[in-house]
Amino acid sequence: MSDSNIVCPIQCVKSGCDSKDFLEKHSAFVVTVVGISASALTMLFTYFLKSRCKKVSFGCLSCERDVVSDVELQNVKLDNKVPEETPQ
């Protein structure tokens, strides 16, 4: 037997394999961060849509818009027609 620095046989097996890159090692973390970021942006844009302010700004995002008044909003007529089923 030759005298070598390898003590454990598993070191021999690992030495022939390529090491995993960042995305292969941390894919669950990346998916979690992307999901949290997307949901935070969704909440932010929902706030912008539901806001009654004429000028909305958050950090580097800003929006100036015309808001429908309460009187006009009450006079809006919505037709939600559901198709009637024909009897058989």
C-alpha positions in Angstrom: 0.0 0.0 0.0 1.1 3.5 -0.7 1.1 6.2 1.8 -1.3 8.9 0.7 -3.1 11.9 2.3 -6.6 10.4 1.6 -8.0 8.9 4.8 -11.6 8.3 3.8 -12.5 6.5 0.6 -15.4 8.9 0.0 -12.8 11.7 -0.6 -11.7 9.7 -3.7 -15.3 9.6 -5.0 -15.9 13.3 -4.5 -12.7 14.3 -6.1 -13.9 13.2 -9.5 -17.3 15.0 -9.4 -17.9 18.5 -10.5 -19.0 20.9 -7.7 -22.5 22.2 -7.9 -23.1 25.9 -8.8 -24.9 28.4 -6.7 -28.3 27.8 -8.3 -28.2 24.1 -7.9 -27.2 24.3 -4.2 -29.7 27.1 -3.3 -32.6 26.7 -5.6 -35.2 26.6 -2.8 -33.8 29.9 -1.4 -33.9 31.6 -4.8 -37.5 30.5 -5.4 -38.5 31.7 -2.0 -36.9 35.1 -2.5 -38.5 35.5 -5.9 -41.9 34.6 -4.5 -41.7 37.0 -1.6 -40.5 39.8 -3.9 -43.4 39.1 -6.4 -46.0 39.1 -3.6 -44.6 42.3 -2.1 -44.8 44.0 -5.5 -48.4 42.7 -5.9 -49.4 44.1 -2.6 -47.8 47.5 -3.5 -49.6 47.7 -6.8 -52.9 46.7 -5.2 -52.4 49.6 -2.7 -51.8 51.9 -5.6 -55.0 50.8 -7.3 -57.2 51.0 -4.2 -55.8 54.3 -3.1 -58.0 57.4 -3.4 -55.0 59.7 -3.6 -54.3 61.7 -6.7 -50.5 61.4 -6.4 -49.1 58.1 -5.1 -45.4 57.6 -4.6 -43.3 54.9 -3.0 -39.5 55.2 -3.2 -38.6 55.7 -6.9 -42.2 54.7 -8.1 -44.7 57.5 -8.4 -48.1 57.9 -10.2 -50.3 60.9 -10.7 -53.8 60.1 -11.8 -57.4 61.2 -12.0 -59.5 59.7 -9.2 -63.2 59.1 -9.7 -65.3 61.1 -7.2 -67.6 59.3 -4.8 -70.7 60.8 -6.5 -69.6 59.4 -9.9 -68.6 56.1 -8.3 -72.1 55.7 -6.9 -73.7 56.4 -10.3 -71.8 53.7 -12.1 -74.1 51.0 -13.4 -72.7 47.5 -13.6 -74.4 44.8 -15.7 -73.5 41.4 -14.4 -75.6 39.2 -16.6 -75.5 35.5 -16.0 -76.7 33.4 -18.9 -79.9 31.6 -18.0 -80.0 27.9 -18.4 -82.5 26.4 -20.7 -84.8 23.7 -19.2 -84.4 20.3 -20.7 
